[in-house]
Amino acid sequence: MSVRIDSDKEAGVALVTLDRPEKHNAIDLETAAELTAVWHEFRRDDAVRAVVVTGAGVKAFCTGIDRSVQVPQPSSPYSIDDPLIAIGPKANDLWKPVIAAVEGMACGGAFYLLGESEFVVASREATFFDPHTTYGMVSAYETIYLAQRMPFGEVARMALMGTAERISAQRAYETGLVSELTEPGEAAAAALRAAAAVASYPTQAVQGTVRAVWSSREAARTQALGHAPHLIALGNVARERQAERFAGRRGGGGYRLR
């Protein structure tokens, strides 16, 4: 199993951990399916009233899709098969509060999870970036999720700068992506404390509040997500060219921390 679940039935809180630290918690097809199943399970489990999602280890929360994943695509520019489209709680109609706890890197497809969480707690050593444009890919879903939380210019800069720049936890806090900063290694504990407080309140009121908050931007978000598949299908370079660009940047480094 690539997703680990730890539940505190007394507190009403579940901890969901992406458990692929050797891969920086990148998501393969098995992990994506497990996440979808987890959110569906929580919909039916009344003992779980709040959730924290995090990544194993301290190097990365999640680095998006595992580059070894092969996803055959339709030839039409009007459709695309995105293996990460259903990894988030809201995509699976879960309206129990979800808090993300970030240690290390969070990039690319990680924003499918961060973007569908109610708020984000991060270590002061966490960093955020979106590598899509560097590798010849359109940042569509990721950018749309970020635009629900951050000022336009900050979202555009992160998406366009690719791997040349990373956002520090402090800057993420200043621009609204992160709501609380912790010392290294303490993000999950802080998120669990917050989740326990929320889980102690009447669940109908909590879930109604979650739904109300999301309703405030639902129309714009839904319309934007509807455009995403077409923009990706039209704008992505061929997978072979993506692989060439990805291979050329192995070894890391060469980025500015902002």
DRENDO-1510 file (C-alpha; in Angstrom, 1 decimal, always signed):
<recs>
REC; n; res; u; v; w
REC; 1; MET; +0.0; +0.0; +0.0 .
REC; 2; SER; +1.3; +3.5; -0.9 .
REC; 3; VAL; -1.2; +5.3; +1.3 .
REC; 4; ARG; -1.1; +4.8; +5.1 .
REC; 5; ILE; -4.1; +5.6; +7.3 .
REC; 6; ASP; -3.9; +6.2; +11.0 .
REC; 7; SER; -7.1; +7.0; +12.8 .
REC; 8; ASP; -7.8; +8.4; +16.3 .
REC; 9; LYS; -11.4; +7.3; +16.8 .
REC; 10; GLU; -11.7; +9.2; +20.1 .
REC; 11; ALA; -10.6; +12.5; +18.5 .
REC; 12; GLY; -12.5; +11.7; +15.3 .
REC; 13; VAL; -9.3; +12.5; +13.2 .
REC; 14; ALA; -7.7; +10.4; +10.5 .
REC; 15; LEU; -4.1; +11.0; +9.3 .
REC; 16; VAL; -3.5; +10.1; +5.6 .
REC; 17; THR; +0.1; +9.7; +4.7 .
REC; 18; LEU; +1.5; +9.3; +1.2 .
REC; 19; ASP; +4.0; +6.6; +1.9 .
REC; 20; ARG; +6.6; +6.6; -0.9 .
REC; 21; PRO; +9.4; +8.5; +0.6 .
REC; 22; GLU; +12.0; +6.9; -1.7 .
REC; 23; LYS; +10.1; +8.5; -4.6 .
REC; 24; HIS; +9.5; +11.9; -2.8 .
REC; 25; ASN; +5.9; +10.7; -2.4 .
REC; 26; ALA; +5.3; +11.0; -6.1 .
REC; 27; ILE; +1.9; +9.5; -7.1 .
REC; 28; ASP; +1.7; +6.5; -9.4 .
REC; 29; LEU; -1.5; +4.9; -10.6 .
REC; 30; GLU; -1.8; +2.6; -7.6 .
REC; 31; THR; -1.4; +5.6; -5.2 .
REC; 32; ALA; -3.9; +7.6; -7.1 .
REC; 33; ALA; -6.5; +4.8; -6.9 .
REC; 34; GLU; -5.8; +4.4; -3.2 .
REC; 35; LEU; -6.4; +8.1; -2.5 .
REC; 36; THR; -9.7; +8.0; -4.4 .
REC; 37; ALA; -10.7; +4.9; -2.3 .
REC; 38; VAL; -9.7; +6.6; +0.9 .
REC; 39; TRP; -11.9; +9.7; +0.3 .
REC; 40; HIS; -14.8; +7.5; -0.6 .
REC; 41; GLU; -14.3; +5.5; +2.6 .
REC; 42; PHE; -14.3; +8.6; +4.7 .
REC; 43; ARG; -17.6; +9.7; +3.3 .
REC; 44; ARG; -19.2; +6.7; +4.9 .
REC; 45; ASP; -17.2; +6.6; +8.1 .
REC; 46; ASP; -19.0; +8.7; +10.7 .
REC; 47; ALA; -16.2; +8.2; +13.2 .
REC; 48; VAL; -13.9; +10.3; +11.0 .
REC; 49; ARG; -14.9; +14.0; +11.3 .
REC; 50; ALA; -11.6; +15.7; +10.2 .
REC; 51; VAL; -8.6; +14.6; +8.1 .
REC; 52; VAL; -4.9; +15.5; +7.9 .
REC; 53; VAL; -3.0; +14.6; +4.7 .
REC; 54; THR; +0.8; +14.6; +4.7 .
REC; 55; GLY; +3.8; +12.9; +3.1 .
REC; 56; ALA; +6.2; +10.4; +4.7 .
REC; 57; GLY; +9.6; +11.7; +5.6 .
REC; 58; VAL; +10.8; +15.3; +5.7 .
REC; 59; LYS; +12.2; +15.7; +2.1 .
REC; 60; ALA; +8.9; +16.0; +0.3 .
REC; 61; PHE; +5.1; +16.3; +0.9 .
REC; 62; CYS; +4.6; +15.2; -2.7 .
REC; 63; THR; +6.3; +15.9; -6.1 .
REC; 64; GLY; +3.3; +15.2; -8.3 .
REC; 65; ILE; +2.9; +12.3; -10.7 .
REC; 66; ASP; +5.6; +9.6; -10.8 .
REC; 67; ARG; +7.5; +10.1; -14.1 .
REC; 68; SER; +7.5; +6.4; -14.7 .
REC; 69; VAL; +3.7; +6.3; -15.1 .
REC; 70; GLN; +2.5; +5.7; -18.7 .
REC; 71; VAL; -1.0; +7.1; -19.4 .
REC; 72; PRO; -2.1; +6.6; -23.0 .
REC; 73; GLN; -3.9; +9.6; -24.3 .
REC; 74; PRO; -6.7; +10.1; -26.8 .
REC; 75; SER; -5.7; +11.8; -30.1 .
REC; 76; SER; -8.4; +14.4; -29.8 .
REC; 77; PRO; -7.4; +17.8; -28.4 .
REC; 78; TYR; -10.8; +18.0; -26.7 .
REC; 79; SER; -10.2; +15.3; -24.2 .
REC; 80; ILE; -7.4; +14.1; -21.9 .
REC; 81; ASP; -7.0; +11.3; -19.3 .
REC; 82; ASP; -5.5; +12.9; -16.2 .
REC; 83; PRO; -4.6; +10.2; -13.6 .
REC; 84; LEU; -4.5; +12.8; -10.8 .
REC; 85; ILE; -7.9; +14.3; -11.4 .
REC; 86; ALA; -9.7; +12.3; -8.7 .
REC; 87; ILE; -7.0; +12.2; -6.0 .
REC; 88; GLY; -8.4; +15.1; -3.9 .
REC; 89; PRO; -11.2; +15.0; -1.4 .
REC; 90; LYS; -13.5; +17.5; -3.2 .
REC; 91; ALA; -13.2; +15.6; -6.5 .
REC; 92; ASN; -14.7; +12.7; -4.5 .
REC; 93; ASP; -17.5; +14.7; -2.9 .
REC; 94; LEU; -16.0; +14.6; +0.6 .
REC; 95; TRP; -17.0; +17.7; +2.6 .
REC; 96; LYS; -15.4; +16.8; +5.8 .
REC; 97; PRO; -12.5; +19.2; +6.6 .
REC; 98; VAL; -9.1; +18.3; +5.3 .
REC; 99; ILE; -5.9; +19.9; +6.5 .
REC; 100; ALA; -2.6; +19.5; +4.6 .
REC; 101; ALA; +0.7; +19.2; +6.5 .
REC; 102; VAL; +3.8; +20.0; +4.4 .
REC; 103; GLU; +7.4; +19.1; +5.1 .
REC; 104; GLY; +10.0; +19.5; +2.4 .
REC; 105; MET; +9.0; +20.0; -1.3 .
REC; 106; ALA; +5.5; +20.3; -2.6 .
REC; 107; CYS; +5.4; +20.7; -6.4 .
REC; 108; GLY; +3.4; +20.0; -9.5 .
REC; 109; GLY; +0.6; +17.5; -8.9 .
REC; 110; ALA; +0.9; +18.1; -5.1 .
REC; 111; PHE; -1.4; +21.1; -5.7 .
REC; 112; TYR; -4.3; +18.7; -6.5 .
REC; 113; LEU; -4.2; +17.8; -2.8 .
REC; 114; LEU; -3.2; +21.2; -1.4 .
REC; 115; GLY; -5.8; +22.9; -3.5 .
REC; 116; GLU; -8.6; +20.7; -2.2 .
REC; 117; SER; -7.6; +21.0; +1.4 .
REC; 118; GLU; -9.3; +23.6; +3.7 .
REC; 119; PHE; -6.0; +25.0; +4.8 .
REC; 120; VAL; -2.3; +24.2; +4.8 .
REC; 121; VAL; +0.2; +23.9; +7.7 .
REC; 122; ALA; +3.9; +23.9; +6.6 .
REC; 123; SER; +7.3; +23.5; +8.1 .
REC; 124; ARG; +9.5; +26.6; +7.8 .
REC; 125; GLU; +11.8; +24.5; +5.6 .
REC; 126; ALA; +9.0; +23.6; +3.1 .
REC; 127; THR; +9.3; +24.9; -0.5 .
REC; 128; PHE; +6.7; +25.1; -3.2 .
REC; 129; PHE; +7.1; +25.3; -7.0 .
REC; 130; ASP; +5.5; +24.2; -10.3 .
REC; 131; PRO; +7.9; +22.6; -12.8 .
REC; 132; HIS; +5.4; +22.1; -15.7 .
REC; 133; THR; +6.6; +24.9; -18.1 .
REC; 134; THR; +10.2; +23.9; -17.7 .
REC; 135; TYR; +9.4; +20.4; -19.1 .
REC; 136; GLY; +7.1; +21.6; -21.9 .
REC; 137; MET; +3.8; +21.0; -20.1 .
REC; 138; VAL; +0.9; +23.3; -19.4 .
REC; 139; SER; +0.2; +24.1; -15.8 .
REC; 140; ALA; -3.6; +24.1; -15.8 .
REC; 141; TYR; -5.1; +22.2; -12.9 .
REC; 142; GLU; -2.3; +23.2; -10.6 .
REC; 143; THR; -2.6; +26.9; -11.5 .
REC; 144; ILE; -6.4; +26.8; -11.1 .
REC; 145; TYR; -6.1; +25.3; -7.6 .
REC; 146; LEU; -3.5; +27.8; -6.6 .
REC; 147; ALA; -5.6; +30.7; -7.9 .
REC; 148; GLN; -8.2; +29.9; -5.3 .
REC; 149; ARG; -5.7; +30.8; -2.5 .
REC; 150; MET; -3.0; +33.2; -3.8 .
REC; 151; PRO; -2.9; +36.6; -5.6 .
REC; 152; PHE; -3.0; +36.4; -9.4 .
REC; 153; GLY; +0.6; +37.6; -9.8 .
REC; 154; GLU; +2.0; +35.1; -7.3 .
REC; 155; VAL; +0.2; +32.2; -9.1 .
REC; 156; ALA; +1.4; +33.4; -12.5 .
REC; 157; ARG; +4.9; +33.8; -11.3 .
REC; 158; MET; +5.1; +30.3; -9.8 .
REC; 159; ALA; +3.6; +28.7; -12.8 .
REC; 160; LEU; +5.8; +30.6; -15.4 .
REC; 161; MET; +9.1; +30.4; -13.5 .
REC; 162; GLY; +9.0; +26.6; -13.4 .
REC; 163; THR; +12.1; +25.1; -11.8 .
REC; 164; ALA; +14.1; +28.3; -11.9 .
REC; 165; GLU; +12.5; +29.5; -8.6 .
REC; 166; ARG; +11.0; +28.0; -5.5 .
REC; 167; ILE; +8.7; +29.7; -3.0 .
REC; 168; SER; +9.8; +29.6; +0.6 .
REC; 169; ALA; +7.4; +28.6; +3.3 .
REC; 170; GLN; +7.6; +32.2; +4.6 .
REC; 171; ARG; +6.6; +33.6; +1.2 .
REC; 172; ALA; +3.8; +31.0; +0.9 .
REC; 173; TYR; +2.5; +32.1; +4.3 .
REC; 174; GLU; +2.7; +35.8; +3.3 .
REC; 175; THR; +0.7; +35.1; +0.1 .
REC; 176; GLY; -2.0; +33.0; +1.6 .
REC; 177; LEU; -1.1; +29.5; +0.4 .
REC; 178; VAL; +0.0; +28.5; +4.0 .
REC; 179; SER; -2.0; +29.4; +7.1 .
REC; 180; GLU; +0.5; +28.3; +9.8 .
REC; 181; LEU; +4.3; +27.8; +9.9 .
REC; 182; THR; +6.0; +25.3; +12.3 .
REC; 183; GLU; +9.4; +24.2; +13.1 .
REC; 184; PRO; +10.8; +21.4; +10.9 .
REC; 185; GLY; +9.2; +18.0; +11.6 .
REC; 186; GLU; +6.2; +19.5; +13.4 .
REC; 187; ALA; +3.8; +20.3; +10.6 .
REC; 188; ALA; +1.7; +17.1; +11.0 .
REC; 189; ALA; +1.5; +17.5; +14.8 .
REC; 190; ALA; +0.2; +21.1; +14.4 .
REC; 191; ALA; -2.3; +20.0; +11.7 .
REC; 192; LEU; -3.5; +17.2; +13.9 .
REC; 193; ARG; -4.1; +19.6; +16.8 .
REC; 194; ALA; -6.2; +21.8; +14.5 .
REC; 195; ALA; -8.1; +18.9; +13.1 .
REC; 196; ALA; -8.9; +17.6; +16.6 .
REC; 197; ALA; -10.4; +21.0; +17.5 .
REC; 198; VAL; -12.5; +21.1; +14.4 .
REC; 199; ALA; -13.6; +17.5; +14.9 .
REC; 200; SER; -14.9; +18.3; +18.4 .
REC; 201; TYR; -17.6; +20.5; +17.0 .
REC; 202; PRO; -21.0; +19.3; +15.7 .
REC; 203; THR; -20.2; +17.7; +12.4 .
REC; 204; GLN; -23.3; +19.0; +10.6 .
REC; 205; ALA; -22.2; +22.6; +11.3 .
REC; 206; VAL; -18.6; +21.9; +10.3 .
REC; 207; GLN; -19.5; +20.2; +7.0 .
REC; 208; GLY; -22.1; +22.8; +6.2 .
REC; 209; THR; -19.4; +25.5; +6.7 .
REC; 210; VAL; -16.9; +23.7; +4.5 .
REC; 211; ARG; -19.5; +23.5; +1.8 .
REC; 212; ALA; -20.4; +27.2; +2.1 .
REC; 213; VAL; -16.8; +28.2; +1.9 .
REC; 214; TRP; -16.3; +26.2; -1.3 .
REC; 215; SER; -19.6; +27.5; -2.8 .
REC; 216; SER; -18.2; +31.0; -2.7 .
REC; 217; ARG; -15.9; +30.2; -5.6 .
REC; 218; GLU; -17.5; +27.1; -7.1 .
REC; 219; ALA; -18.8; +28.6; -10.4 .
REC; 220; ALA; -15.5; +30.1; -11.4 .
REC; 221; ARG; -13.5; +27.1; -10.3 .
REC; 222; THR; -15.8; +24.7; -12.2 .
REC; 223; GLN; -15.6; +26.7; -15.3 .
REC; 224; ALA; -11.8; +27.0; -15.1 .
REC; 225; LEU; -11.4; +23.3; -14.5 .
REC; 226; GLY; -13.6; +22.6; -17.5 .
REC; 227; HIS; -11.0; +24.4; -19.8 .
REC; 228; ALA; -8.0; +22.6; -18.3 .
REC; 229; PRO; -8.1; +19.4; -20.4 .
REC; 230; HIS; -8.2; +21.2; -23.7 .
REC; 231; LEU; -5.3; +23.6; -22.7 .
REC; 232; ILE; -3.2; +20.6; -21.7 .
REC; 233; ALA; -4.0; +18.6; -24.8 .
REC; 234; LEU; -3.1; +21.6; -27.1 .
REC; 235; GLY; -0.2; +23.0; -25.2 .
REC; 236; ASN; +1.9; +20.0; -24.0 .
REC; 237; VAL; +4.9; +19.1; -26.0 .
REC; 238; ALA; +5.3; +15.4; -27.0 .
REC; 239; ARG; +6.1; +13.1; -24.1 .
REC; 240; GLU; +9.5; +12.2; -25.6 .
REC; 241; ARG; +10.4; +15.9; -25.6 .
REC; 242; GLN; +9.2; +16.2; -22.0 .
REC; 243; ALA; +11.5; +13.3; -21.1 .
REC; 244; GLU; +14.5; +14.9; -22.7 .
REC; 245; ARG; +13.9; +18.1; -20.8 .
REC; 246; PHE; +13.4; +16.3; -17.6 .
REC; 247; ALA; +16.6; +14.2; -18.0 .
REC; 248; GLY; +18.5; +17.4; -18.8 .
REC; 249; ARG; +17.7; +18.8; -15.4 .
REC; 250; ARG; +18.5; +15.8; -13.2 .
REC; 251; GLY; +20.7; +16.6; -10.2 .
REC; 252; GLY; +18.7; +19.5; -8.9 .
REC; 253; GLY; +20.1; +22.9; -8.1 .
REC; 254; GLY; +20.1; +26.0; -10.2 .
REC; 255; TYR; +17.0; +27.5; -8.6 .
REC; 256; ARG; +16.4; +30.7; -6.6 .
REC; 257; LEU; +14.5; +30.5; -3.3 .
REC; 258; ARG; +12.1; +33.4; -2.9 .
</recs>
